[in-house]
Amino acid sequence: TISNKPTVAAKHRTSVVVIGYGNDMRCDDAVGIHTAQTIAEWNLPDVQVITVQQLTPELAERLTQARLAIFIDAYQLPDKLANLREETLVHTHMLTPDDPSYTPSSLEHTGDPRYLLALTQAIYGCVPPAYWVMIPARHVDFGQDMSSLTRNGMVTALQLIYNLIVTTRRYNDNDNDDNSTN
């Protein structure tokens, strides 16, 4: 029987998996890819960076190797929010495959990481702790240039993601130290 409660990835997992996705031919929609590419340039040990146009089932196996998964994508900013401070527009959500906002219709949306987490849980029986970092997008027309709103959101997102990685490392290093004294 498959349990409804997700099993969090085990301690022996050694990497952080960062998945940036979007369409690099549609202006602001490319921010997930560009953010992930910047993280790859940091050359952090034990951080695997993946860039894709959409989330696919083949990524499930990669998630089983992760201590932490970070998904990065753009979201269309509603006009009514356009006047808010830019740094408040980047959203970070902790995800689980049994998230209450997860509905069967989400299964058909290839941009929803909850689908991938649910698939990973169903096939492999475990999922890593996961975060979804959403960066505001204003222009998703064909083109290469990102808006200043999205570029600024990317800077904020990079700071948040760096902090997530460092916190995960600190936690895992302390956990390893505790295990070595037993």
VMD Tcl script that builds the backbone (N, CA, C; Angstrom):
set m [mol new atoms 546]
animate dup $m
set s [atomselect $m all]
$s set {name element resname resid chain x y z} {
  {N N THR 1 A 0.819 -1.188 0.000}
  {CA C THR 1 A 0.000 0.000 0.000}
  {C C THR 1 A 0.867 1.258 0.000}
  {N N ILE 2 A 0.381 2.237 -0.700}
  {CA C ILE 2 A 1.079 3.520 -0.764}
  {C C ILE 2 A 0.501 4.418 0.317}
  {N N SER 3 A 1.367 4.925 1.156}
  {CA C SER 3 A 0.949 5.822 2.224}
  {C C SER 3 A 0.623 7.195 1.663}
  {N N ASN 4 A -0.364 7.854 2.257}
  {CA C ASN 4 A -0.683 9.219 1.853}
  {C C ASN 4 A 0.325 10.212 2.387}
  {N N LYS 5 A 1.014 9.848 3.461}
  {CA C LYS 5 A 1.986 10.756 4.060}
  {C C LYS 5 A 3.328 10.591 3.355}
  {N N PRO 6 A 3.925 11.687 2.862}
  {CA C PRO 6 A 5.202 11.557 2.167}
  {C C PRO 6 A 6.324 11.221 3.140}
  {N N THR 7 A 7.223 10.397 2.680}
  {CA C THR 7 A 8.424 10.119 3.435}
  {C C THR 7 A 9.471 11.100 2.954}
  {N N VAL 8 A 10.083 11.811 3.879}
  {CA C VAL 8 A 11.104 12.779 3.502}
  {C C VAL 8 A 12.383 12.020 3.207}
  {N N ALA 9 A 13.151 12.529 2.283}
  {CA C ALA 9 A 14.388 11.882 1.862}
  {C C ALA 9 A 15.277 11.570 3.056}
  {N N ALA 10 A 15.977 10.462 2.975}
  {CA C ALA 10 A 16.834 9.994 4.062}
  {C C ALA 10 A 18.109 10.812 4.184}
  {N N LYS 11 A 18.767 10.688 5.345}
  {CA C LYS 11 A 19.964 11.460 5.642}
  {C C LYS 11 A 21.126 11.168 4.704}
  {N N HIS 12 A 21.155 9.988 4.125}
  {CA C HIS 12 A 22.301 9.632 3.266}
  {C C HIS 12 A 22.319 10.386 1.946}
  {N N ARG 13 A 21.277 11.088 1.632}
  {CA C ARG 13 A 21.251 11.857 0.399}
  {C C ARG 13 A 22.193 13.035 0.541}
  {N N THR 14 A 22.935 13.322 -0.514}
  {CA C THR 14 A 24.038 14.264 -0.357}
  {C C THR 14 A 23.918 15.553 -1.152}
  {N N SER 15 A 22.906 15.712 -1.927}
  {CA C SER 15 A 22.937 16.878 -2.799}
  {C C SER 15 A 21.686 17.746 -2.666}
  {N N VAL 16 A 21.852 18.969 -3.126}
  {CA C VAL 16 A 20.739 19.883 -3.325}
  {C C VAL 16 A 20.481 19.870 -4.834}
  {N N VAL 17 A 19.253 19.651 -5.218}
  {CA C VAL 17 A 18.887 19.664 -6.630}
  {C C VAL 17 A 18.089 20.942 -6.886}
  {N N VAL 18 A 18.597 21.763 -7.794}
  {CA C VAL 18 A 17.949 23.011 -8.186}
  {C C VAL 18 A 17.441 22.824 -9.610}
  {N N ILE 19 A 16.148 23.019 -9.801}
  {CA C ILE 19 A 15.552 22.872 -11.127}
  {C C ILE 19 A 14.931 24.203 -11.526}
  {N N GLY 20 A 15.537 24.854 -12.510}
  {CA C GLY 20 A 15.001 26.090 -13.061}
  {C C GLY 20 A 14.303 25.778 -14.366}
  {N N TYR 21 A 13.079 26.250 -14.506}
  {CA C TYR 21 A 12.353 25.926 -15.731}
  {C C TYR 21 A 11.564 27.120 -16.250}
  {N N GLY 22 A 11.249 27.030 -17.528}
  {CA C GLY 22 A 10.519 28.092 -18.217}
  {C C GLY 22 A 10.892 28.090 -19.686}
  {N N ASN 23 A 10.395 29.071 -20.397}
  {CA C ASN 23 A 10.647 29.167 -21.830}
  {C C ASN 23 A 11.631 30.308 -22.072}
  {N N ASP 24 A 12.837 29.972 -22.483}
  {CA C ASP 24 A 13.876 30.994 -22.680}
  {C C ASP 24 A 13.673 31.828 -23.942}
  {N N MET 25 A 12.589 31.604 -24.642}
  {CA C MET 25 A 12.256 32.408 -25.819}
  {C C MET 25 A 11.098 33.373 -25.533}
  {N N ARG 26 A 10.678 33.441 -24.258}
  {CA C ARG 26 A 9.512 34.270 -23.912}
  {C C ARG 26 A 9.841 35.234 -22.770}
  {N N CYS 27 A 10.801 36.109 -22.996}
  {CA C CYS 27 A 11.164 37.203 -22.073}
  {C C CYS 27 A 11.230 36.752 -20.622}
  {N N ASP 28 A 10.316 37.261 -19.775}
  {CA C ASP 28 A 10.369 37.012 -18.337}
  {C C ASP 28 A 10.173 35.545 -17.973}
  {N N ASP 29 A 9.550 34.768 -18.826}
  {CA C ASP 29 A 9.325 33.352 -18.527}
  {C C ASP 29 A 10.641 32.577 -18.427}
  {N N ALA 30 A 11.728 33.162 -18.883}
  {CA C ALA 30 A 13.045 32.504 -18.837}
  {C C ALA 30 A 13.731 32.656 -17.485}
  {N N VAL 31 A 13.132 33.370 -16.550}
  {CA C VAL 31 A 13.827 33.689 -15.302}
  {C C VAL 31 A 14.196 32.433 -14.499}
  {N N GLY 32 A 13.400 31.402 -14.537}
  {CA C GLY 32 A 13.751 30.164 -13.829}
  {C C GLY 32 A 15.039 29.572 -14.356}
  {N N ILE 33 A 15.168 29.561 -15.676}
  {CA C ILE 33 A 16.372 29.034 -16.322}
  {C C ILE 33 A 17.572 29.923 -16.007}
  {N N HIS 34 A 17.411 31.247 -16.139}
  {CA C HIS 34 A 18.529 32.166 -15.889}
  {C C HIS 34 A 18.975 32.128 -14.431}
  {N N THR 35 A 18.040 31.996 -13.520}
  {CA C THR 35 A 18.384 31.917 -12.100}
  {C C THR 35 A 19.167 30.641 -11.822}
  {N N ALA 36 A 18.709 29.528 -12.360}
  {CA C ALA 36 A 19.415 28.258 -12.169}
  {C C ALA 36 A 20.814 28.311 -12.788}
  {N N GLN 37 A 20.949 28.913 -13.949}
  {CA C GLN 37 A 22.268 29.033 -14.573}
  {C C GLN 37 A 23.221 29.853 -13.710}
  {N N THR 38 A 22.717 30.890 -13.069}
  {CA C THR 38 A 23.552 31.693 -12.168}
  {C C THR 38 A 23.997 30.844 -10.978}
  {N N ILE 39 A 23.092 30.045 -10.438}
  {CA C ILE 39 A 23.444 29.166 -9.322}
  {C C ILE 39 A 24.511 28.168 -9.756}
  {N N ALA 40 A 24.409 27.647 -10.966}
  {CA C ALA 40 A 25.426 26.719 -11.480}
  {C C ALA 40 A 26.799 27.388 -11.523}
  {N N GLU 41 A 26.833 28.683 -11.840}
  {CA C GLU 41 A 28.100 29.416 -11.897}
  {C C GLU 41 A 28.742 29.571 -10.518}
  {N N TRP 42 A 27.982 29.410 -9.460}
  {CA C TRP 42 A 28.547 29.475 -8.110}
  {C C TRP 42 A 29.468 28.289 -7.836}
  {N N ASN 43 A 29.306 27.204 -8.591}
  {CA C ASN 43 A 30.122 25.991 -8.431}
  {C C ASN 43 A 30.120 25.473 -6.997}
  {N N LEU 44 A 28.959 25.422 -6.386}
  {CA C LEU 44 A 28.854 24.914 -5.027}
  {C C LEU 44 A 28.932 23.391 -5.031}
  {N N PRO 45 A 29.713 22.821 -4.122}
  {CA C PRO 45 A 29.780 21.355 -4.069}
  {C C PRO 45 A 28.428 20.780 -3.653}
  {N N ASP 46 A 28.119 19.645 -4.165}
  {CA C ASP 46 A 26.883 18.929 -3.855}
  {C C ASP 46 A 25.615 19.671 -4.254}
  {N N VAL 47 A 25.713 20.591 -5.199}
  {CA C VAL 47 A 24.530 21.255 -5.740}
  {C C VAL 47 A 24.436 20.884 -7.216}
  {N N GLN 48 A 23.376 20.163 -7.554}
  {CA C GLN 48 A 23.117 19.795 -8.945}
  {C C GLN 48 A 22.105 20.780 -9.516}
  {N N VAL 49 A 22.433 21.380 -10.640}
  {CA C VAL 49 A 21.538 22.349 -11.268}
  {C C VAL 49 A 21.027 21.761 -12.577}
  {N N ILE 50 A 19.719 21.843 -12.744}
  {CA C ILE 50 A 19.061 21.331 -13.944}
  {C C ILE 50 A 18.225 22.467 -14.526}
  {N N THR 51 A 18.336 22.683 -15.828}
  {CA C THR 51 A 17.470 23.655 -16.500}
  {C C THR 51 A 16.668 22.921 -17.573}
  {N N VAL 52 A 15.369 23.180 -17.568}
  {CA C VAL 52 A 14.470 22.526 -18.517}
  {C C VAL 52 A 13.357 23.494 -18.897}
  {N N GLN 53 A 12.702 23.207 -20.019}
  {CA C GLN 53 A 11.557 24.035 -20.405}
  {C C GLN 53 A 10.320 23.675 -19.603}
  {N N GLN 54 A 10.199 22.412 -19.243}
  {CA C GLN 54 A 9.061 21.983 -18.434}
  {C C GLN 54 A 9.464 20.805 -17.570}
  {N N LEU 55 A 8.744 20.603 -16.494}
  {CA C LEU 55 A 9.012 19.484 -15.604}
  {C C LEU 55 A 8.475 18.213 -16.245}
  {N N THR 56 A 9.296 17.175 -16.243}
  {CA C THR 56 A 8.913 15.910 -16.858}
  {C C THR 56 A 9.127 14.765 -15.866}
  {N N PRO 57 A 8.449 13.633 -16.063}
  {CA C PRO 57 A 8.581 12.498 -15.145}
  {C C PRO 57 A 10.025 11.994 -14.985}
  {N N GLU 58 A 10.850 12.198 -15.989}
  {CA C GLU 58 A 12.237 11.721 -15.917}
  {C C GLU 58 A 13.022 12.385 -14.784}
  {N N LEU 59 A 12.558 13.517 -14.295}
  {CA C LEU 59 A 13.249 14.213 -13.208}
  {C C LEU 59 A 13.017 13.565 -11.840}
  {N N ALA 60 A 12.027 12.692 -11.749}
  {CA C ALA 60 A 11.689 12.065 -10.464}
  {C C ALA 60 A 12.883 11.324 -9.868}
  {N N GLU 61 A 13.596 10.571 -10.668}
  {CA C GLU 61 A 14.742 9.820 -10.143}
  {C C GLU 61 A 15.810 10.751 -9.579}
  {N N ARG 62 A 16.040 11.879 -10.227}
  {CA C ARG 62 A 17.031 12.850 -9.724}
  {C C ARG 62 A 16.645 13.357 -8.341}
  {N N LEU 63 A 15.348 13.504 -8.098}
  {CA C LEU 63 A 14.883 14.001 -6.804}
  {C C LEU 63 A 15.179 13.017 -5.676}
  {N N THR 64 A 15.256 11.729 -5.990}
  {CA C THR 64 A 15.537 10.745 -4.945}
  {C C THR 64 A 16.943 10.894 -4.387}
  {N N GLN 65 A 17.822 11.582 -5.095}
  {CA C GLN 65 A 19.202 11.782 -4.662}
  {C C GLN 65 A 19.369 13.047 -3.835}
  {N N ALA 66 A 18.300 13.773 -3.602}
  {CA C ALA 66 A 18.403 15.112 -3.022}
  {C C ALA 66 A 18.097 15.149 -1.525}
  {N N ARG 67 A 18.841 15.977 -0.832}
  {CA C ARG 67 A 18.515 16.369 0.540}
  {C C ARG 67 A 17.489 17.489 0.509}
  {N N LEU 68 A 17.541 18.261 -0.573}
  {CA C LEU 68 A 16.664 19.410 -0.746}
  {C C LEU 68 A 16.445 19.615 -2.237}
  {N N ALA 69 A 15.212 19.930 -2.604}
  {CA C ALA 69 A 14.897 20.278 -3.994}
  {C C ALA 69 A 14.376 21.709 -4.012}
  {N N ILE 70 A 14.869 22.472 -4.975}
  {CA C ILE 70 A 14.419 23.846 -5.148}
  {C C ILE 70 A 13.974 24.006 -6.598}
  {N N PHE 71 A 12.715 24.355 -6.777}
  {CA C PHE 71 A 12.147 24.592 -8.098}
  {C C PHE 71 A 12.043 26.096 -8.293}
  {N N ILE 72 A 12.436 26.571 -9.479}
  {CA C ILE 72 A 12.417 28.009 -9.758}
  {C C ILE 72 A 11.619 28.252 -11.035}
  {N N ASP 73 A 10.637 29.138 -10.934}
  {CA C ASP 73 A 9.795 29.433 -12.086}
  {C C ASP 73 A 9.289 30.877 -11.988}
  {N N ALA 74 A 8.708 31.341 -13.070}
  {CA C ALA 74 A 8.074 32.666 -13.125}
  {C C ALA 74 A 6.585 32.501 -12.881}
  {N N TYR 75 A 5.974 33.565 -12.406}
  {CA C TYR 75 A 4.518 33.609 -12.361}
  {C C TYR 75 A 4.074 34.958 -12.919}
  {N N GLN 76 A 2.946 34.946 -13.594}
  {CA C GLN 76 A 2.411 36.165 -14.199}
  {C C GLN 76 A 1.898 37.079 -13.102}
  {N N LEU 77 A 2.474 38.266 -13.007}
  {CA C LEU 77 A 2.087 39.228 -11.988}
  {C C LEU 77 A 0.787 39.911 -12.389}
  {N N PRO 78 A -0.244 39.802 -11.557}
  {CA C PRO 78 A -1.493 40.519 -11.866}
  {C C PRO 78 A -1.260 42.029 -11.812}
  {N N ASP 79 A -1.919 42.759 -12.666}
  {CA C ASP 79 A -1.766 44.218 -12.726}
  {C C ASP 79 A -2.034 44.891 -11.384}
  {N N LYS 80 A -2.961 44.356 -10.604}
  {CA C LYS 80 A -3.314 44.984 -9.323}
  {C C LYS 80 A -2.169 44.933 -8.312}
  {N N LEU 81 A -1.164 44.082 -8.547}
  {CA C LEU 81 A -0.017 43.988 -7.636}
  {C C LEU 81 A 1.200 44.754 -8.138}
  {N N ALA 82 A 1.075 45.398 -9.243}
  {CA C ALA 82 A 2.227 46.036 -9.896}
  {C C ALA 82 A 2.889 47.111 -9.046}
  {N N ASN 83 A 2.193 47.698 -8.099}
  {CA C ASN 83 A 2.761 48.784 -7.311}
  {C C ASN 83 A 3.385 48.329 -5.991}
  {N N LEU 84 A 3.383 47.053 -5.700}
  {CA C LEU 84 A 4.008 46.558 -4.470}
  {C C LEU 84 A 5.528 46.618 -4.591}
  {N N ARG 85 A 6.207 46.643 -3.447}
  {CA C ARG 85 A 7.677 46.615 -3.469}
  {C C ARG 85 A 8.127 45.312 -4.122}
  {N N GLU 86 A 9.109 45.428 -5.006}
  {CA C GLU 86 A 9.529 44.278 -5.804}
  {C C GLU 86 A 9.989 43.094 -4.966}
  {N N GLU 87 A 10.703 43.349 -3.867}
  {CA C GLU 87 A 11.221 42.225 -3.085}
  {C C GLU 87 A 10.106 41.426 -2.415}
  {N N THR 88 A 8.912 41.998 -2.273}
  {CA C THR 88 A 7.798 41.248 -1.686}
  {C C THR 88 A 7.091 40.392 -2.724}
  {N N LEU 89 A 7.449 40.533 -3.962}
  {CA C LEU 89 A 6.761 39.820 -5.033}
  {C C LEU 89 A 7.347 38.445 -5.320}
  {N N VAL 90 A 8.526 38.138 -4.789}
  {CA C VAL 90 A 9.110 36.809 -4.942}
  {C C VAL 90 A 8.480 35.928 -3.867}
  {N N HIS 91 A 7.918 34.815 -4.284}
  {CA C HIS 91 A 7.233 33.917 -3.361}
  {C C HIS 91 A 8.020 32.623 -3.203}
  {N N THR 92 A 8.136 32.157 -1.981}
  {CA C THR 92 A 8.778 30.878 -1.698}
  {C C THR 92 A 7.777 30.024 -0.931}
  {N N HIS 93 A 7.491 28.846 -1.458}
  {CA C HIS 93 A 6.530 27.940 -0.847}
  {C C HIS 93 A 7.216 26.618 -0.546}
  {N N MET 94 A 7.062 26.118 0.682}
  {CA C MET 94 A 7.510 24.762 0.966}
  {C C MET 94 A 6.453 23.827 0.387}
  {N N LEU 95 A 6.904 22.790 -0.285}
  {CA C LEU 95 A 5.985 21.900 -0.992}
  {C C LEU 95 A 6.014 20.488 -0.445}
  {N N THR 96 A 4.882 19.835 -0.532}
  {CA C THR 96 A 4.793 18.396 -0.314}
  {C C THR 96 A 3.872 17.841 -1.389}
  {N N PRO 97 A 4.019 16.566 -1.708}
  {CA C PRO 97 A 3.151 16.017 -2.747}
  {C C PRO 97 A 1.690 15.955 -2.326}
  {N N ASP 98 A 1.412 16.038 -1.029}
  {CA C ASP 98 A 0.021 15.995 -0.587}
  {C C ASP 98 A -0.478 17.369 -0.150}
  {N N ASP 99 A 0.102 18.403 -0.724}
  {CA C ASP 99 A -0.295 19.781 -0.458}
  {C C ASP 99 A -1.804 19.912 -0.663}
  {N N PRO 100 A -2.519 20.559 0.288}
  {CA C PRO 100 A -3.972 20.682 0.140}
  {C C PRO 100 A -4.406 21.409 -1.128}
  {N N SER 101 A -3.560 22.266 -1.673}
  {CA C SER 101 A -3.938 22.968 -2.899}
  {C C SER 101 A -3.643 22.123 -4.138}
  {N N TYR 102 A -3.143 20.920 -3.910}
  {CA C TYR 102 A -2.839 20.010 -5.012}
  {C C TYR 102 A -4.123 19.326 -5.448}
  {N N THR 103 A -4.530 19.554 -6.675}
  {CA C THR 103 A -5.775 18.988 -7.178}
  {C C THR 103 A -5.478 18.100 -8.375}
  {N N PRO 104 A -6.400 17.190 -8.706}
  {CA C PRO 104 A -6.170 16.326 -9.859}
  {C C PRO 104 A -5.869 17.096 -11.139}
  {N N SER 105 A -6.411 18.298 -11.284}
  {CA C SER 105 A -6.129 19.056 -12.501}
  {C C SER 105 A -4.659 19.461 -12.562}
  {N N SER 106 A -3.996 19.528 -11.388}
  {CA C SER 106 A -2.578 19.854 -11.378}
  {C C SER 106 A -1.759 18.767 -12.065}
  {N N LEU 107 A -2.262 17.553 -12.091}
  {CA C LEU 107 A -1.523 16.451 -12.711}
  {C C LEU 107 A -1.255 16.717 -14.183}
  {N N GLU 108 A -2.078 17.518 -14.802}
  {CA C GLU 108 A -1.913 17.794 -16.218}
  {C C GLU 108 A -1.046 19.020 -16.485}
  {N N HIS 109 A -0.675 19.741 -15.437}
  {CA C HIS 109 A 0.116 20.959 -15.608}
  {C C HIS 109 A 1.584 20.629 -15.406}
  {N N THR 110 A 2.370 20.677 -16.469}
  {CA C THR 110 A 3.766 20.258 -16.398}
  {C C THR 110 A 4.651 21.284 -15.716}
  {N N GLY 111 A 4.093 22.412 -15.283}
  {CA C GLY 111 A 4.883 23.408 -14.586}
  {C C GLY 111 A 4.698 23.361 -13.078}
  {N N ASP 112 A 3.956 22.412 -12.574}
  {CA C ASP 112 A 3.677 22.326 -11.154}
  {C C ASP 112 A 4.570 21.269 -10.511}
  {N N PRO 113 A 5.512 21.693 -9.654}
  {CA C PRO 113 A 6.430 20.717 -9.060}
  {C C PRO 113 A 5.746 19.737 -8.113}
  {N N ARG 114 A 4.552 20.063 -7.620}
  {CA C ARG 114 A 3.840 19.114 -6.753}
  {C C ARG 114 A 3.524 17.833 -7.504}
  {N N TYR 115 A 3.256 17.955 -8.788}
  {CA C TYR 115 A 3.041 16.775 -9.625}
  {C C TYR 115 A 4.282 15.887 -9.604}
  {N N LEU 116 A 5.439 16.506 -9.788}
  {CA C LEU 116 A 6.691 15.742 -9.815}
  {C C LEU 116 A 6.991 15.126 -8.448}
  {N N LEU 117 A 6.716 15.846 -7.375}
  {CA C LEU 117 A 6.914 15.289 -6.039}
  {C C LEU 117 A 5.971 14.112 -5.785}
  {N N ALA 118 A 4.716 14.239 -6.207}
  {CA C ALA 118 A 3.761 13.141 -6.042}
  {C C ALA 118 A 4.205 11.917 -6.839}
  {N N LEU 119 A 4.693 12.137 -8.025}
  {CA C LEU 119 A 5.192 11.038 -8.847}
  {C C LEU 119 A 6.402 10.377 -8.198}
  {N N THR 120 A 7.313 11.175 -7.677}
  {CA C THR 120 A 8.501 10.652 -7.002}
  {C C THR 120 A 8.088 9.826 -5.790}
  {N N GLN 121 A 7.132 10.320 -5.013}
  {CA C GLN 121 A 6.629 9.590 -3.848}
  {C C GLN 121 A 6.006 8.268 -4.269}
  {N N ALA 122 A 5.204 8.302 -5.322}
  {CA C ALA 122 A 4.507 7.095 -5.770}
  {C C ALA 122 A 5.469 6.033 -6.285}
  {N N ILE 123 A 6.481 6.454 -7.026}
  {CA C ILE 123 A 7.404 5.487 -7.640}
  {C C ILE 123 A 8.496 5.040 -6.671}
  {N N TYR 124 A 9.100 5.987 -5.963}
  {CA C TYR 124 A 10.286 5.689 -5.161}
  {C C TYR 124 A 10.022 5.654 -3.655}
  {N N GLY 125 A 8.843 6.092 -3.221}
  {CA C GLY 125 A 8.495 6.015 -1.817}
  {C C GLY 125 A 9.081 7.099 -0.931}
  {N N CYS 126 A 9.693 8.099 -1.510}
  {CA C CYS 126 A 10.246 9.192 -0.707}
  {C C CYS 126 A 10.357 10.450 -1.567}
  {N N VAL 127 A 10.391 11.579 -0.873}
  {CA C VAL 127 A 10.609 12.862 -1.536}
  {C C VAL 127 A 11.518 13.706 -0.653}
  {N N PRO 128 A 12.302 14.569 -1.255}
  {CA C PRO 128 A 13.111 15.477 -0.441}
  {C C PRO 128 A 12.256 16.641 0.051}
  {N N PRO 129 A 12.703 17.334 1.083}
  {CA C PRO 129 A 12.068 18.615 1.376}
  {C C PRO 129 A 12.199 19.477 0.121}
  {N N ALA 130 A 11.170 20.235 -0.196}
  {CA C ALA 130 A 11.181 20.974 -1.460}
  {C C ALA 130 A 10.592 22.366 -1.297}
  {N N TYR 131 A 11.154 23.290 -2.061}
  {CA C TYR 131 A 10.674 24.671 -2.102}
  {C C TYR 131 A 10.420 25.057 -3.545}
  {N N TRP 132 A 9.410 25.900 -3.721}
  {CA C TRP 132 A 9.056 26.437 -5.029}
  {C C TRP 132 A 9.270 27.942 -4.944}
  {N N VAL 133 A 10.245 28.444 -5.661}
  {CA C VAL 133 A 10.563 29.865 -5.689}
  {C C VAL 133 A 9.940 30.440 -6.960}
  {N N MET 134 A 9.001 31.372 -6.754}
  {CA C MET 134 A 8.257 31.952 -7.860}
  {C C MET 134 A 8.656 33.418 -7.999}
  {N N ILE 135 A 9.090 33.795 -9.201}
  {CA C ILE 135 A 9.588 35.143 -9.491}
  {C C ILE 135 A 8.571 35.841 -10.396}
  {N N PRO 136 A 8.233 37.092 -10.080}
  {CA C PRO 136 A 7.194 37.772 -10.871}
  {C C PRO 136 A 7.628 38.033 -12.308}
  {N N ALA 137 A 6.685 37.872 -13.200}
  {CA C ALA 137 A 6.901 38.130 -14.627}
  {C C ALA 137 A 5.826 39.090 -15.112}
  {N N ARG 138 A 6.230 40.002 -15.924}
  {CA C ARG 138 A 5.266 40.945 -16.505}
  {C C ARG 138 A 5.118 40.687 -18.009}
  {N N HIS 139 A 6.217 40.397 -18.679}
  {CA C HIS 139 A 6.204 40.217 -20.140}
  {C C HIS 139 A 6.588 38.783 -20.490}
  {N N VAL 140 A 5.667 38.086 -21.126}
  {CA C VAL 140 A 5.951 36.717 -21.559}
  {C C VAL 140 A 5.756 36.575 -23.068}
  {N N ASP 141 A 5.933 37.691 -23.764}
  {CA C ASP 141 A 5.880 37.670 -25.220}
  {C C ASP 141 A 7.169 37.051 -25.745}
  {N N PHE 142 A 7.195 36.748 -27.033}
  {CA C PHE 142 A 8.420 36.223 -27.624}
  {C C PHE 142 A 9.508 37.280 -27.549}
  {N N GLY 143 A 10.693 36.859 -27.156}
  {CA C GLY 143 A 11.828 37.764 -27.048}
  {C C GLY 143 A 12.836 37.236 -26.048}
  {N N GLN 144 A 13.918 37.960 -25.885}
  {CA C GLN 144 A 15.017 37.532 -25.027}
  {C C GLN 144 A 15.187 38.385 -23.772}
  {N N ASP 145 A 14.681 39.613 -23.770}
  {CA C ASP 145 A 14.952 40.549 -22.686}
  {C C ASP 145 A 13.961 40.384 -21.545}
  {N N MET 146 A 14.506 40.316 -20.317}
  {CA C MET 146 A 13.647 40.270 -19.146}
  {C C MET 146 A 13.370 41.695 -18.665}
  {N N SER 147 A 12.195 41.904 -18.095}
  {CA C SER 147 A 11.840 43.210 -17.558}
  {C C SER 147 A 12.675 43.498 -16.304}
  {N N SER 148 A 12.750 44.768 -15.923}
  {CA C SER 148 A 13.497 45.128 -14.713}
  {C C SER 148 A 12.835 44.505 -13.480}
  {N N LEU 149 A 11.527 44.403 -13.478}
  {CA C LEU 149 A 10.817 43.763 -12.380}
  {C C LEU 149 A 11.313 42.327 -12.187}
  {N N THR 150 A 11.417 41.582 -13.265}
  {CA C THR 150 A 11.832 40.189 -13.191}
  {C C THR 150 A 13.321 40.077 -12.864}
  {N N ARG 151 A 14.147 40.943 -13.437}
  {CA C ARG 151 A 15.589 40.916 -13.103}
  {C C ARG 151 A 15.795 41.192 -11.621}
  {N N ASN 152 A 15.071 42.173 -11.079}
  {CA C ASN 152 A 15.181 42.469 -9.649}
  {C C ASN 152 A 14.654 41.307 -8.807}
  {N N GLY 153 A 13.591 40.682 -9.268}
  {CA C GLY 153 A 13.069 39.500 -8.586}
  {C C GLY 153 A 14.073 38.365 -8.587}
  {N N MET 154 A 14.812 38.243 -9.671}
  {CA C MET 154 A 15.842 37.210 -9.760}
  {C C MET 154 A 16.920 37.432 -8.699}
  {N N VAL 155 A 17.327 38.678 -8.492}
  {CA C VAL 155 A 18.332 38.989 -7.462}
  {C C VAL 155 A 17.823 38.572 -6.087}
  {N N THR 156 A 16.587 38.920 -5.784}
  {CA C THR 156 A 15.985 38.540 -4.509}
  {C C THR 156 A 15.919 37.022 -4.374}
  {N N ALA 157 A 15.485 36.357 -5.444}
  {CA C ALA 157 A 15.383 34.890 -5.428}
  {C C ALA 157 A 16.743 34.240 -5.213}
  {N N LEU 158 A 17.778 34.774 -5.834}
  {CA C LEU 158 A 19.120 34.207 -5.648}
  {C C LEU 158 A 19.551 34.292 -4.182}
  {N N GLN 159 A 19.241 35.381 -3.528}
  {CA C GLN 159 A 19.572 35.511 -2.105}
  {C C GLN 159 A 18.799 34.492 -1.276}
  {N N LEU 160 A 17.520 34.336 -1.560}
  {CA C LEU 160 A 16.705 33.361 -0.838}
  {C C LEU 160 A 17.212 31.943 -1.049}
  {N N ILE 161 A 17.544 31.614 -2.274}
  {CA C ILE 161 A 18.004 30.262 -2.605}
  {C C ILE 161 A 19.355 29.988 -1.958}
  {N N TYR 162 A 20.241 30.954 -1.988}
  {CA C TYR 162 A 21.538 30.786 -1.331}
  {C C TYR 162 A 21.329 30.491 0.156}
  {N N ASN 163 A 20.429 31.232 0.790}
  {CA C ASN 163 A 20.148 30.997 2.205}
  {C C ASN 163 A 19.568 29.612 2.454}
  {N N LEU 164 A 18.702 29.133 1.572}
  {CA C LEU 164 A 18.158 27.776 1.700}
  {C C LEU 164 A 19.272 26.734 1.616}
  {N N ILE 165 A 20.180 26.909 0.672}
  {CA C ILE 165 A 21.284 25.960 0.499}
  {C C ILE 165 A 22.196 25.968 1.729}
  {N N VAL 166 A 22.556 27.150 2.195}
  {CA C VAL 166 A 23.446 27.260 3.355}
  {C C VAL 166 A 22.781 26.659 4.591}
  {N N THR 167 A 21.505 26.941 4.796}
  {CA C THR 167 A 20.788 26.399 5.956}
  {C C THR 167 A 20.734 24.879 5.887}
  {N N THR 168 A 20.474 24.332 4.715}
  {CA C THR 168 A 20.433 22.878 4.551}
  {C C THR 168 A 21.793 22.271 4.849}
  {N N ARG 169 A 22.839 22.896 4.366}
  {CA C ARG 169 A 24.198 22.404 4.642}
  {C C ARG 169 A 24.498 22.433 6.134}
  {N N ARG 170 A 24.168 23.545 6.772}
  {CA C ARG 170 A 24.424 23.675 8.213}
  {C C ARG 170 A 23.689 22.586 8.985}
  {N N TYR 171 A 22.435 22.381 8.653}
  {CA C TYR 171 A 21.625 21.359 9.313}
  {C C TYR 171 A 22.235 19.979 9.093}
  {N N ASN 172 A 22.595 19.674 7.855}
  {CA C ASN 172 A 23.148 18.355 7.553}
  {C C ASN 172 A 24.531 18.166 8.163}
  {N N ASP 173 A 25.346 19.219 8.189}
  {CA C ASP 173 A 26.662 19.115 8.825}
  {C C ASP 173 A 26.510 18.842 10.312}
  {N N ASN 174 A 25.582 19.541 10.977}
  {CA C ASN 174 A 25.335 19.307 12.399}
  {C C ASN 174 A 24.798 17.907 12.637}
  {N N ASP 175 A 23.933 17.448 11.744}
  {CA C ASP 175 A 23.375 16.111 11.854}
  {C C ASP 175 A 24.473 15.066 11.713}
  {N N ASN 176 A 25.402 15.283 10.765}
  {CA C ASN 176 A 26.509 14.351 10.573}
  {C C ASN 176 A 27.433 14.354 11.773}
  {N N ASP 177 A 27.668 15.528 12.370}
  {CA C ASP 177 A 28.503 15.608 13.567}
  {C C ASP 177 A 27.874 14.841 14.703}
  {N N ASP 178 A 26.539 14.952 14.868}
  {CA C ASP 178 A 25.852 14.224 15.919}
  {C C ASP 178 A 25.967 12.721 15.715}
  {N N ASN 179 A 25.880 12.270 14.463}
  {CA C ASN 179 A 25.965 10.838 14.176}
  {C C ASN 179 A 27.377 10.292 14.400}
  {N N SER 180 A 28.388 11.123 14.173}
  {CA C SER 180 A 29.767 10.648 14.312}
  {C C SER 180 A 30.166 10.513 15.776}
  {N N THR 181 A 29.431 11.145 16.702}
  {CA C THR 181 A 29.765 11.037 18.120}
  {C C THR 181 A 29.060 9.867 18.790}
  {N N ASN 182 A 28.177 9.197 18.088}
  {CA C ASN 182 A 27.452 8.064 18.681}
  {C C ASN 182 A 28.257 6.802 18.601}
}
mol reanalyze $m
mol bondsrecalc $m
mol representation Tube
mol addrep $m
